[in-house]
Amino acid sequence: MHIWVDADACPVVIKDILYRAALRSQQPLTLVANQMLRTPPSPLIRAVQVPRGFDVADDYIVERAFAGDLVITADIPLASEALQKGALVLSPRGERYTTENISERLSIRDMMEELRSAGVDTGGPAAFNQADRRAFANALDQLLQKALRADAAKQQS
């Protein structure tokens, strides 16, 4: 499993959790952003800077993600594309996107976009808090444990 992070808007605290998880689980981690990112020195962790532009980081991730990889993003269209490729998708708030819930998320996103274009103040997401951090850490741990068990089962057969 390769962990891909849509890193431009990913909270620093989530990146820190991901660094520790990648090292603990020995899973490669790539952060993709249109700005330079600092990462801990490790052959497992790297940052890729892509040119600025609409969906450039998203396209980079979609082109390289495979079935069974994990994509961390709050971007619903990116989540949808990653799911179509068979990747697992987790938001920085710990919400797991699945083929069962992504259509609803896309519809809500589109509706909110229409409201904003019509001048309606829809507010923004709630401030990131400790509960979000815990939810993410727990969901990430569950996904990594499941992946490690699957790898161990493959090696035994």
DSSP file with accessible surface (Angstrom, degrees, kcal/mol):
  #  RESIDUE AA STRUCTURE BP1 BP2  ACC     N-H-->O    O-->H-N    N-H-->O    O-->H-N    TCO  KAPPA ALPHA  PHI   PSI    X-CA   Y-CA   Z-CA
    1    1 A M              0   0   44      0, 0.0     2,-0.4     0, 0.0    68,-0.2   0.000 360.0 360.0 360.0 128.8    0.0    0.0    0.0
    2    2 A H        -     0   0   39     64,-0.1    68,-2.6    25,-0.1     2,-0.6  -0.901 360.0-140.1-104.6 137.0    1.3    3.4   -1.0
    3    3 A I  E     -ab  29  70A   0     25,-3.0    27,-2.9    -2,-0.4     2,-0.4  -0.883  17.8-168.7-101.5 122.1   -0.1    6.4    0.9
    4    4 A W  E     -ab  30  71A  13     66,-3.3    68,-3.0    -2,-0.6     2,-0.5  -0.932   2.9-161.1-111.5 134.0   -0.8    9.4   -1.3
    5    5 A V  E     -ab  31  72A   0     25,-2.5    27,-2.9    -2,-0.4     2,-1.5  -0.963  21.5-145.6-122.8 124.7   -1.6   12.8    0.3
    6    6 A D  E     +a   32   0A  24     66,-2.7     3,-0.4    -2,-0.5     4,-0.2  -0.728  36.6 178.5 -78.2  91.5   -3.3   15.8   -1.3
    7    7 A A        +     0   0    0     25,-2.2     3,-0.4    -2,-1.5    26,-0.2   0.571  49.5  87.2 -89.4  -9.9   -1.1   18.0    0.8
    8    8 A D  S    S+     0   0   51     24,-0.7    -1,-0.2     1,-0.2    25,-0.1   0.909 110.3  18.7 -58.0 -44.0   -1.9   21.6   -0.2
    9    9 A A  S    S+     0   0   92     -3,-0.4    -1,-0.2     2,-0.1    -2,-0.2   0.319  94.0 123.4-110.2   9.3   -4.8   21.9    2.3
   10   10 A C        -     0   0    8     -3,-0.4     5,-0.1    -4,-0.2    -3,-0.0  -0.555  68.5-112.7 -74.7 127.3   -3.9   19.0    4.6
   11   11 A P    >>  -     0   0   36      0, 0.0     4,-2.0     0, 0.0     3,-0.6  -0.269  18.4-123.5 -60.4 144.7   -3.5   20.1    8.2
   12   12 A V  H 3> S+     0   0  101      1,-0.2     4,-2.5     2,-0.2     5,-0.2   0.883 111.3  57.8 -55.8 -41.4    0.0   20.0    9.7
   13   13 A V  H 3> S+     0   0   38      1,-0.2     4,-1.9     2,-0.2    -1,-0.2   0.876 106.1  49.6 -61.5 -34.2   -1.2   17.8   12.5
   14   14 A I  H <> S+     0   0    0     -3,-0.6     4,-2.6     2,-0.2    -1,-0.2   0.909 108.4  52.5 -70.7 -40.8   -2.5   15.2   10.0
   15   15 A K  H  X S+     0   0   23     -4,-2.0     4,-2.6     1,-0.2    -2,-0.2   0.927 108.4  51.8 -59.8 -41.8    0.8   15.2    8.1
   16   16 A D  H  X S+     0   0   66     -4,-2.5     4,-2.1     1,-0.2    -1,-0.2   0.910 109.4  49.1 -61.8 -42.0    2.6   14.6   11.4
   17   17 A I  H  X S+     0   0   13     -4,-1.9     4,-2.5     1,-0.2    -1,-0.2   0.923 111.4  50.5 -62.2 -42.3    0.3   11.6   12.1
   18   18 A L  H  X S+     0   0    0     -4,-2.6     4,-2.8     2,-0.2     5,-0.2   0.892 106.8  53.7 -65.1 -39.9    1.0   10.3    8.6
   19   19 A Y  H  X S+     0   0   22     -4,-2.6     4,-2.0     1,-0.2    -1,-0.2   0.948 112.6  44.0 -59.1 -48.6    4.8   10.6    9.0
   20   20 A R  H  X S+     0   0  129     -4,-2.1     4,-2.6     1,-0.2    -2,-0.2   0.914 114.3  49.8 -63.9 -41.2    4.7    8.5   12.2
   21   21 A A  H  X S+     0   0    0     -4,-2.5     4,-2.8     2,-0.2     6,-0.3   0.897 109.2  51.5 -65.8 -40.8    2.2    6.0   10.7
   22   22 A A  H  X>S+     0   0    0     -4,-2.8     5,-1.3     2,-0.2     4,-1.2   0.925 113.7  44.4 -62.8 -43.2    4.3    5.5    7.6
   23   23 A L  H  <5S+     0   0   70     -4,-2.0    -2,-0.2    -5,-0.2    -1,-0.2   0.921 115.5  47.4 -67.7 -42.7    7.5    4.8    9.6
   24   24 A R  H  <5S+     0   0  149     -4,-2.6    -2,-0.2     1,-0.2    -1,-0.2   0.914 122.2  34.3 -64.3 -43.1    5.7    2.5   12.0
   25   25 A S  H  <5S-     0   0   13     -4,-2.8    -1,-0.2    -5,-0.2    -2,-0.2   0.519 102.7-128.0 -91.7  -8.3    4.0    0.5    9.3
   26   26 A Q  T  <5 +     0   0  127     -4,-1.2    -3,-0.2     1,-0.2    -4,-0.1   0.851  58.1 146.7  61.3  38.1    6.8    0.8    6.8
   27   27 A Q      < -     0   0   13     -5,-1.3    -1,-0.2    -6,-0.3   -25,-0.1  -0.866  53.6-111.1-103.6 136.4    4.4    2.0    4.1
   28   28 A P        -     0   0   45      0, 0.0   -25,-3.0     0, 0.0     2,-0.4  -0.419  33.2-161.7 -67.4 142.0    5.7    4.5    1.5
   29   29 A L  E     -ac   3  45A   0     15,-3.1    17,-2.2   -27,-0.2     2,-0.5  -0.995   9.3-174.3-129.4 127.4    4.1    8.0    1.8
   30   30 A T  E     -ac   4  46A   1    -27,-2.9   -25,-2.5    -2,-0.4     2,-0.5  -0.990   8.5-159.5-126.2 124.4    4.1   10.7   -0.8
   31   31 A L  E     -ac   5  47A   0     15,-2.4    17,-3.1    -2,-0.5     2,-0.5  -0.881   9.9-160.9 -99.6 130.2    2.8   14.2   -0.2
   32   32 A V  E     +ac   6  48A   0    -27,-2.9   -25,-2.2    -2,-0.5   -24,-0.7  -0.960  24.8 144.3-117.6 125.5    1.8   16.1   -3.4
   33   33 A A  E     - c   0  49A   0     15,-2.3    17,-2.6    -2,-0.5     4,-0.1  -0.967  55.9-120.5-152.0 164.6    1.5   19.8   -3.3
   34   34 A N  S    S+     0   0   36     -2,-0.3     2,-0.3    15,-0.2    18,-0.1   0.218  98.0  56.7 -96.0  16.9    2.1   22.9   -5.5
   35   35 A Q  S    S-     0   0   84     13,-0.2     2,-0.2    16,-0.1    -2,-0.1  -0.938  99.7 -86.7-137.3 161.4    4.5   24.3   -2.9
   36   36 A M        -     0   0  141     -2,-0.3     2,-0.4    13,-0.1    -2,-0.1  -0.472  44.6-163.8 -69.1 137.4    7.7   22.9   -1.3
   37   37 A L        -     0   0   29     -2,-0.2     2,-0.4    -6,-0.1    10,-0.1  -0.958  15.0-132.9-122.4 144.8    7.0   20.8    1.8
   38   38 A R        -     0   0  237     -2,-0.4     8,-0.1     8,-0.1    -2,-0.0  -0.800  28.6-179.4 -92.7 135.6    9.4   19.7    4.5
   39   39 A T        -     0   0   45     -2,-0.4     8,-0.1     6,-0.1     3,-0.1  -0.932  35.1 -93.1-129.9 156.8    9.3   16.0    5.4
   40   40 A P        -     0   0   41      0, 0.0     2,-0.6     0, 0.0     5,-0.2  -0.354  53.2 -94.9 -63.4 149.6   11.2   14.0    7.9
   41   41 A P  S    S+     0   0  137      0, 0.0     5,-0.1     0, 0.0     3,-0.0  -0.552  75.2 125.0 -70.0 114.5   14.4   12.3    6.5
   42   42 A S    >   -     0   0   27     -2,-0.6     3,-0.9     3,-0.4   -19,-0.0  -0.886  64.6-130.4-165.9 141.4   13.3    8.8    5.5
   43   43 A P  T 3  S+     0   0  142      0, 0.0    -1,-0.0     0, 0.0     3,-0.0   0.697 110.5  57.6 -69.5 -13.9   13.4    6.8    2.4
   44   44 A L  T 3  S+     0   0   36    -16,-0.1   -15,-3.1     1,-0.1     2,-0.5   0.681 100.3  63.5 -85.6 -19.9    9.7    6.0    2.9
   45   45 A I  E <   +c   29   0A   8     -3,-0.9    -3,-0.4   -17,-0.2     2,-0.3  -0.922  59.2 159.4-116.2 128.0    8.6    9.6    2.9
   46   46 A R  E     -c   30   0A 121    -17,-2.2   -15,-2.4    -2,-0.5     2,-0.4  -0.980  26.7-143.6-143.2 157.6    8.8   12.0    0.1
   47   47 A A  E     -c   31   0A  38     -2,-0.3     2,-0.5   -17,-0.2   -15,-0.2  -0.956  11.4-159.1-119.2 138.4    7.2   15.3   -1.1
   48   48 A V  E     -c   32   0A  21    -17,-3.1   -15,-2.3    -2,-0.4     2,-0.6  -0.981   5.9-151.9-118.8 125.9    6.5   16.1   -4.7
   49   49 A Q  E     -c   33   0A 105     -2,-0.5   -15,-0.2   -17,-0.2   -13,-0.1  -0.883  16.2-171.4 -98.1 123.8    6.0   19.6   -5.8
   50   50 A V        -     0   0   11    -17,-2.6     7,-0.1    -2,-0.6     3,-0.1  -0.740  33.5 -87.9-107.3 160.3    3.7   20.0   -8.9
   51   51 A P        -     0   0   95      0, 0.0     6,-0.1     0, 0.0    -1,-0.1  -0.274  51.0 -96.6 -62.9 152.9    3.1   23.2  -10.9
   52   52 A R  S    S+     0   0  181    -18,-0.1     2,-0.2     4,-0.1   -17,-0.0  -0.419  72.9 105.9 -65.4 147.8    0.4   25.5   -9.7
   53   53 A G  S >  S-     0   0   46     -2,-0.1     3,-1.3    -3,-0.1     4,-0.4  -0.750  74.5 -54.3 152.9 161.7   -2.9   25.0  -11.6
   54   54 A F  T 3  S-     0   0  179      1,-0.3    -2,-0.0    -2,-0.2     0, 0.0  -0.417 116.4 -16.0 -64.7 120.5   -6.4   23.6  -11.3
   55   55 A D  T 3> S+     0   0   52     -2,-0.3     4,-2.8     1,-0.1    -1,-0.3   0.620  90.9 132.7  63.5  17.4   -6.3   19.9  -10.2
   56   56 A V  H <> S+     0   0   43     -3,-1.3     4,-2.1     2,-0.2     5,-0.1   0.952  76.8  42.7 -65.1 -45.7   -2.6   19.4  -11.0
   57   57 A A  H  > S+     0   0    7     -4,-0.4     4,-2.2     2,-0.2    -1,-0.2   0.921 114.8  51.7 -65.4 -41.1   -1.9   17.7   -7.7
   58   58 A D  H  > S+     0   0   10      1,-0.2     4,-2.7     2,-0.2     5,-0.2   0.933 109.9  48.5 -59.6 -47.4   -5.1   15.7   -8.0
   59   59 A D  H  X S+     0   0   70     -4,-2.8     4,-2.5     1,-0.2    -1,-0.2   0.896 108.6  54.4 -62.1 -39.1   -4.2   14.5  -11.5
   60   60 A Y  H  X S+     0   0   38     -4,-2.1     4,-1.1    -5,-0.2    -1,-0.2   0.929 111.8  44.2 -59.9 -45.9   -0.7   13.5  -10.3
   61   61 A I  H >X S+     0   0    0     -4,-2.2     4,-2.2     1,-0.2     3,-0.7   0.945 113.0  50.1 -65.8 -47.6   -2.2   11.4   -7.6
   62   62 A V  H 3< S+     0   0   20     -4,-2.7    -2,-0.2     1,-0.2    -1,-0.2   0.894 108.6  53.3 -60.9 -39.3   -4.8    9.8   -9.8
   63   63 A E  H 3< S+     0   0  131     -4,-2.5    -1,-0.2    -5,-0.2    -2,-0.2   0.810 119.4  33.6 -65.2 -27.6   -2.3    8.9  -12.5
   64   64 A R  H << S+     0   0   90     -4,-1.1    -2,-0.2    -3,-0.7    -1,-0.2   0.611  92.5 100.5-108.0 -15.7    0.0    7.1   -9.9
   65   65 A A     <  -     0   0    0     -4,-2.2     2,-0.3    -5,-0.1    22,-0.1  -0.495  51.7-164.3 -76.1 143.7   -2.4    5.5   -7.4
   66   66 A F    >   -     0   0  146     -2,-0.2     3,-2.3   -64,-0.1   -64,-0.1  -0.789  36.7 -72.9-119.3 166.7   -3.2    1.8   -7.7
   67   67 A A  T 3  S+     0   0   72     -2,-0.3    20,-0.3     1,-0.3    19,-0.2  -0.325 122.2  26.7 -56.3 134.7   -5.9   -0.4   -6.3
   68   68 A G  T 3  S+     0   0   37     18,-2.2    -1,-0.3     1,-0.4    19,-0.2   0.243  93.3 120.9  91.7 -13.4   -5.2   -0.9   -2.6
   69   69 A D    <   -     0   0   16     -3,-2.3    19,-3.3   -68,-0.2     2,-0.5  -0.341  61.9-123.7 -73.4 166.6   -3.3    2.3   -2.2
   70   70 A L  E     -bd   3  88A   0    -68,-2.6   -66,-3.3    17,-0.2     2,-0.5  -0.962  20.6-164.6-116.8 127.9   -4.6    4.9    0.3
   71   71 A V  E     -bd   4  89A   0     17,-2.9    19,-2.5    -2,-0.5     2,-0.6  -0.956   4.8-157.8-113.9 128.1   -5.4    8.5   -0.7
   72   72 A I  E     +bd   5  90A   1    -68,-3.0   -66,-2.7    -2,-0.5     2,-0.3  -0.929  36.8 132.1-105.2 115.9   -5.8   11.2    1.9
   73   73 A T        -     0   0    1     17,-1.9   -66,-0.1    -2,-0.6    -2,-0.1  -0.986  52.4-154.9-160.4 152.1   -7.9   14.1    0.6
   74   74 A A  S    S+     0   0   64     -2,-0.3     2,-0.7   -68,-0.2    17,-0.1   0.378  72.1 107.2-102.4  -1.8  -10.8   16.4    1.4
   75   75 A D     >  -     0   0   43      1,-0.2     4,-2.5   -69,-0.1     5,-0.2  -0.682  57.8-159.9 -83.8 111.9  -11.3   16.9   -2.3
   76   76 A I  H  > S+     0   0   22     -2,-0.7     4,-2.6     1,-0.2     5,-0.2   0.909  88.4  50.2 -64.1 -45.9  -14.5   15.0   -3.2
   77   77 A P  H  > S+     0   0   32      0, 0.0     4,-2.3     0, 0.0    -1,-0.2   0.926 112.8  48.1 -60.7 -39.4  -13.8   14.8   -7.0
   78   78 A L  H  > S+     0   0    0      2,-0.2     4,-2.7     1,-0.2     5,-0.2   0.931 110.2  52.3 -63.1 -42.9  -10.3   13.4   -6.3
   79   79 A A  H  X S+     0   0    0     -4,-2.5     4,-2.5     1,-0.2    -1,-0.2   0.927 109.1  50.4 -57.8 -43.5  -11.8   11.0   -3.8
   80   80 A S  H  X S+     0   0   15     -4,-2.6     4,-2.0     1,-0.2    -1,-0.2   0.928 111.6  46.7 -61.9 -45.8  -14.2    9.8   -6.5
   81   81 A E  H  X S+     0   0   71     -4,-2.3     4,-1.1     1,-0.2    -1,-0.2   0.899 112.1  50.6 -64.7 -40.3  -11.5    9.3   -9.1
   82   82 A A  H  <>S+     0   0    1     -4,-2.7     5,-2.4     1,-0.2     3,-0.5   0.906 109.0  51.8 -64.7 -41.1   -9.3    7.4   -6.6
   83   83 A L  H ><5S+     0   0   21     -4,-2.5     3,-1.8     1,-0.2    -1,-0.2   0.897 104.0  57.5 -61.7 -39.4  -12.2    5.1   -5.6
   84   84 A Q  H 3<5S+     0   0  155     -4,-2.0    -1,-0.2     1,-0.3    -2,-0.2   0.808 105.1  51.9 -61.5 -28.0  -12.8    4.3   -9.3
   85   85 A K  T 3<5S-     0   0   80     -4,-1.1    -1,-0.3    -3,-0.5    -2,-0.2   0.456 124.5-105.1 -85.8  -3.6   -9.2    3.1   -9.5
   86   86 A G  T < 5S+     0   0   40     -3,-1.8   -18,-2.2     1,-0.3    -3,-0.2   0.580  72.8 142.4  92.3   9.7   -9.8    0.9   -6.4
   87   87 A A      < -     0   0    4     -5,-2.4     2,-0.3   -20,-0.3    -1,-0.3  -0.442  53.7-117.5 -79.4 158.0   -7.9    3.0   -3.9
   88   88 A L  E     -d   70   0A  40    -19,-3.3   -17,-2.9    -2,-0.1     2,-0.4  -0.739  32.2-155.2 -87.3 145.4   -9.0    3.5   -0.3
   89   89 A V  E     +dE  71  97A   0      8,-0.7     8,-2.1    -2,-0.3     2,-0.4  -0.989  15.9 176.8-133.9 132.7   -9.8    7.1    0.5
   90   90 A L  E     -dE  72  96A   0    -19,-2.5   -17,-1.9    -2,-0.4     6,-0.2  -0.991  22.0-135.5-133.3 135.8   -9.8    8.9    3.8
   91   91 A S    >   -     0   0    4      4,-2.8     3,-2.4    -2,-0.4   -17,-0.2  -0.530  31.7-109.3 -84.2 159.8  -10.5   12.5    4.6
   92   92 A P  T 3  S+     0   0   13      0, 0.0    44,-0.2     0, 0.0    -1,-0.1   0.665 121.0  59.2 -62.5 -12.2   -8.2   14.5    7.0
   93   93 A R  T 3  S-     0   0   79      2,-0.1    42,-0.1    42,-0.1    43,-0.1   0.338 124.4-103.2 -95.8   4.1  -11.2   14.4    9.4
   94   94 A G  S <  S+     0   0   16     -3,-2.4     2,-0.4     1,-0.3    39,-0.0   0.531  72.3 144.6  90.2   7.7  -11.3   10.6    9.4
   95   95 A E        -     0   0   65      1,-0.0    -4,-2.8    44,-0.0     2,-0.6  -0.668  43.8-139.5 -82.5 128.0  -14.3   10.1    7.1
   96   96 A R  E     -E   90   0A  92     -2,-0.4     2,-0.4    -6,-0.2    -6,-0.2  -0.771  11.2-148.8 -87.8 122.0  -13.9    7.1    4.9
   97   97 A Y  E     +E   89   0A  12     -8,-2.1    -8,-0.7    -2,-0.6     2,-0.3  -0.797  24.7 174.4 -88.6 135.9  -15.1    7.7    1.3
   98   98 A T    >>  -     0   0   32     -2,-0.4     4,-1.9   -10,-0.1     3,-0.6  -0.861  49.4-102.0-133.9 170.4  -16.5    4.6   -0.3
   99   99 A T  T 34 S+     0   0   91     -2,-0.3     4,-0.4     1,-0.2    -1,-0.0   0.781 121.9  57.3 -64.4 -23.3  -18.3    3.7   -3.5
  100  100 A E  T 34 S+     0   0  155      1,-0.2    -1,-0.2     2,-0.1     4,-0.2   0.793 118.1  27.0 -77.6 -29.5  -21.5    3.7   -1.4
  101  101 A N  T <> S+     0   0   29     -3,-0.6     4,-1.9     2,-0.1    -2,-0.2   0.550  97.1  84.9-112.0  -6.3  -21.2    7.3   -0.2
  102  102 A I  H  X S+     0   0   12     -4,-1.9     4,-2.7     1,-0.2     5,-0.2   0.878  86.2  56.5 -70.1 -33.5  -19.3    9.2   -2.8
  103  103 A S  H  > S+     0   0   80     -4,-0.4     4,-2.3     1,-0.2    -1,-0.2   0.928 108.9  47.5 -62.7 -42.4  -22.2   10.0   -5.1
  104  104 A E  H  > S+     0   0  115     -4,-0.2     4,-2.5     2,-0.2    -1,-0.2   0.922 111.7  50.5 -63.2 -42.5  -24.0   11.7   -2.2
  105  105 A R  H  X S+     0   0   58     -4,-1.9     4,-2.4     1,-0.2    -2,-0.2   0.899 110.2  49.9 -63.2 -41.0  -20.9   13.6   -1.3
  106  106 A L  H  X S+     0   0   42     -4,-2.7     4,-2.6     2,-0.2    -1,-0.2   0.917 110.5  50.2 -63.5 -41.4  -20.5   14.8   -4.9
  107  107 A S  H  X S+     0   0   77     -4,-2.3     4,-2.5     2,-0.2    -2,-0.2   0.925 111.8  47.2 -63.1 -44.2  -24.1   15.9   -5.0
  108  108 A I  H  X S+     0   0   78     -4,-2.5     4,-2.7     2,-0.2     5,-0.2   0.927 112.1  50.7 -63.0 -43.6  -23.8   17.9   -1.8
  109  109 A R  H  X S+     0   0   85     -4,-2.4     4,-2.3     1,-0.2    -2,-0.2   0.933 111.7  47.4 -59.6 -46.6  -20.6   19.4   -3.1
  110  110 A D  H  X S+     0   0   75     -4,-2.6     4,-2.3     2,-0.2    -1,-0.2   0.907 111.5  50.6 -63.5 -40.7  -22.2   20.4   -6.3
  111  111 A M  H  X S+     0   0   99     -4,-2.5     4,-2.3     2,-0.2    -2,-0.2   0.933 111.3  47.8 -63.9 -43.3  -25.2   21.9   -4.5
  112  112 A M  H  X S+     0   0   56     -4,-2.7     4,-2.6     1,-0.2    -1,-0.2   0.894 109.7  53.7 -64.8 -37.7  -23.0   24.0   -2.2
  113  113 A E  H  X S+     0   0   89     -4,-2.3     4,-2.4    -5,-0.2    -1,-0.2   0.917 108.6  49.3 -61.9 -42.6  -21.0   25.2   -5.2
  114  114 A E  H  X S+     0   0  142     -4,-2.3     4,-1.5     2,-0.2    -2,-0.2   0.913 110.6  50.2 -63.7 -42.0  -24.3   26.3   -6.9
  115  115 A L  H  <>S+     0   0   65     -4,-2.3     5,-2.5     1,-0.2     3,-0.2   0.930 110.9  48.8 -62.5 -44.6  -25.3   28.2   -3.8
  116  116 A R  H ><5S+     0   0  108     -4,-2.6     3,-1.6     1,-0.2    -2,-0.2   0.908 109.6  52.0 -62.5 -40.6  -22.0   29.9   -3.5
  117  117 A S  H 3<5S+     0   0   93     -4,-2.4    -1,-0.2     1,-0.3    -2,-0.2   0.793 105.7  55.7 -67.0 -24.5  -22.1   30.9   -7.2
  118  118 A A  T 3<5S-     0   0   82     -4,-1.5    -1,-0.3    -3,-0.2    -2,-0.2   0.410 125.9-103.6 -85.2   1.6  -25.6   32.4   -6.6
  119  119 A G  T < 5S+     0   0   67     -3,-1.6     2,-0.4     1,-0.3    -3,-0.2   0.528  71.6 145.9  92.6   6.4  -24.1   34.5   -3.8
  120  120 A V      < -     0   0   73     -5,-2.5     2,-1.0    -6,-0.2    -1,-0.3  -0.623  50.6-129.6 -79.8 131.4  -25.3   32.6   -0.8
  121  121 A D        +     0   0  150     -2,-0.4     3,-0.1     1,-0.2    -1,-0.1  -0.721  31.6 173.9 -81.4 106.8  -22.9   32.5    2.1
  122  122 A T        -     0   0   37     -2,-1.0    -1,-0.2     1,-0.3    -6,-0.0   0.439  33.7-135.8 -93.9   0.3  -22.7   28.8    3.0
  123  123 A G        -     0   0   48     -3,-0.0    -1,-0.3     2,-0.0     3,-0.1  -0.171  24.6 -93.3  70.2-172.5  -20.0   29.3    5.6
  124  124 A G        -     0   0   65      1,-0.2     3,-0.1    -3,-0.1    -3,-0.0  -0.648  50.8 -60.4-126.9-173.5  -17.0   26.9    5.6
  125  125 A P        -     0   0  113      0, 0.0    -1,-0.2     0, 0.0     3,-0.1  -0.310  65.1 -91.8 -68.0 155.9  -16.2   23.7    7.3
  126  126 A A        -     0   0   73      1,-0.1     3,-0.1    -3,-0.1    -3,-0.0  -0.260  56.5 -82.8 -61.5 154.7  -16.0   23.7   11.1
  127  127 A A        -     0   0   85      1,-0.1     2,-0.2    -3,-0.1    -1,-0.1  -0.312  50.9-102.8 -59.6 142.2  -12.6   24.4   12.6
  128  128 A F        +     0   0   62     -3,-0.1     2,-0.2     4,-0.1    -1,-0.1  -0.511  55.0 174.3 -67.8 131.9  -10.3   21.4   12.7
  129  129 A N     >  -     0   0   80     -2,-0.2     4,-2.1    -3,-0.1     3,-0.2  -0.718  47.1 -84.9-135.2-177.1  -10.3   20.1   16.3
  130  130 A Q  H  > S+     0   0  110      1,-0.2     4,-2.7    -2,-0.2     5,-0.2   0.848 123.4  56.0 -59.5 -38.5   -9.1   17.3   18.6
  131  131 A A  H  > S+     0   0   49      2,-0.2     4,-2.6     1,-0.2    -1,-0.2   0.908 108.1  48.7 -63.6 -39.4  -12.0   15.1   17.8
  132  132 A D  H  > S+     0   0   28     -3,-0.2     4,-2.5     2,-0.2    -2,-0.2   0.916 111.0  50.4 -63.6 -44.0  -11.2   15.3   14.1
  133  133 A R  H  X S+     0   0   85     -4,-2.1     4,-2.5     2,-0.2    -2,-0.2   0.926 112.9  45.5 -59.9 -46.9   -7.5   14.5   14.8
  134  134 A R  H  X S+     0   0  140     -4,-2.7     4,-2.7     2,-0.2     5,-0.2   0.913 111.5  52.4 -63.6 -42.9   -8.6   11.4   16.9
  135  135 A A  H  X S+     0   0   41     -4,-2.6     4,-2.4    -5,-0.2     5,-0.2   0.916 112.0  46.3 -60.8 -42.6  -11.1   10.3   14.2
  136  136 A F  H  X S+     0   0    0     -4,-2.5     4,-3.0   -44,-0.2     5,-0.3   0.946 112.5  48.9 -64.5 -49.5   -8.4   10.5   11.5
  137  137 A A  H  X S+     0   0   33     -4,-2.5     4,-2.4     1,-0.2    -2,-0.2   0.912 114.0  46.7 -58.5 -42.8   -5.8    8.7   13.6
  138  138 A N  H  X S+     0   0  101     -4,-2.7     4,-2.3     2,-0.2    -1,-0.2   0.924 114.1  46.3 -66.2 -45.9   -8.2    5.9   14.5
  139  139 A A  H  X S+     0   0   17     -4,-2.4     4,-2.3    -5,-0.2    -2,-0.2   0.915 113.7  49.3 -64.0 -41.6   -9.4    5.4   10.9
  140  140 A L  H  X S+     0   0    2     -4,-3.0     4,-2.8    -5,-0.2     5,-0.2   0.935 110.1  50.9 -62.1 -46.2   -5.9    5.5    9.6
  141  141 A D  H  X S+     0   0   62     -4,-2.4     4,-2.7    -5,-0.3     5,-0.2   0.919 109.7  50.3 -59.2 -44.1   -4.8    2.9   12.1
  142  142 A Q  H  X S+     0   0  137     -4,-2.3     4,-2.2     1,-0.2    -1,-0.2   0.927 112.5  46.6 -60.5 -44.9   -7.7    0.6   11.2
  143  143 A L  H  X S+     0   0    9     -4,-2.3     4,-2.2     1,-0.2    -2,-0.2   0.910 113.9  47.4 -65.7 -41.3   -6.9    0.8    7.5
  144  144 A L  H  X S+     0   0    2     -4,-2.8     4,-2.7     2,-0.2    -2,-0.2   0.908 111.4  50.7 -68.3 -40.1   -3.2    0.2    8.0
  145  145 A Q  H  X S+     0   0   77     -4,-2.7     4,-2.4    -5,-0.2    -1,-0.2   0.919 110.8  49.5 -61.9 -42.5   -3.8   -2.7   10.3
  146  146 A K  H  X S+     0   0  120     -4,-2.2     4,-2.3    -5,-0.2    -2,-0.2   0.917 112.1  48.3 -62.1 -43.3   -6.1   -4.2    7.7
  147  147 A A  H  X S+     0   0   14     -4,-2.2     4,-2.5     2,-0.2    -2,-0.2   0.912 111.1  50.1 -65.0 -41.6   -3.5   -3.8    5.0
  148  148 A L  H  X S+     0   0   57     -4,-2.7     4,-2.4     2,-0.2    -2,-0.2   0.904 110.7  49.5 -65.2 -39.2   -0.8   -5.3    7.1
  149  149 A R  H  X S+     0   0  155     -4,-2.4     4,-2.4     2,-0.2    -1,-0.2   0.916 110.8  50.2 -64.6 -41.0   -3.0   -8.3    7.9
  150  150 A A  H  X S+     0   0   48     -4,-2.3     4,-2.2     2,-0.2    -2,-0.2   0.918 110.9  49.3 -63.7 -41.6   -3.7   -8.7    4.2
  151  151 A D  H  X S+     0   0   57     -4,-2.5     4,-2.1     2,-0.2    -2,-0.2   0.921 110.9  49.7 -62.9 -42.2    0.0   -8.5    3.3
  152  152 A A  H  X S+     0   0   46     -4,-2.4     4,-1.6     1,-0.2    -2,-0.2   0.912 110.2  50.8 -64.7 -39.6    0.8  -11.2    6.0
  153  153 A A  H  X S+     0   0   56     -4,-2.4     4,-1.2     1,-0.2    -1,-0.2   0.900 109.4  50.8 -65.5 -38.9   -1.9  -13.4    4.6
  154  154 A K  H  < S+     0   0  147     -4,-2.2     3,-0.2     1,-0.2    -1,-0.2   0.896 109.0  51.5 -64.4 -40.0   -0.5  -13.1    1.1
  155  155 A Q  H  < S+     0   0  165     -4,-2.1    -1,-0.2     1,-0.2    -2,-0.2   0.821 107.6  52.8 -68.5 -29.8    3.0  -14.0    2.3
  156  156 A Q  H  <        0   0  175     -4,-1.6    -1,-0.2    -5,-0.2    -2,-0.2   0.772 360.0 360.0 -76.2 -26.4    1.8  -17.1    4.0
  157  157 A S     <        0   0  131     -4,-1.2    -3,-0.0    -3,-0.2    -4,-0.0  -0.152 360.0 360.0 -89.9 360.0    0.0  -18.5    0.9
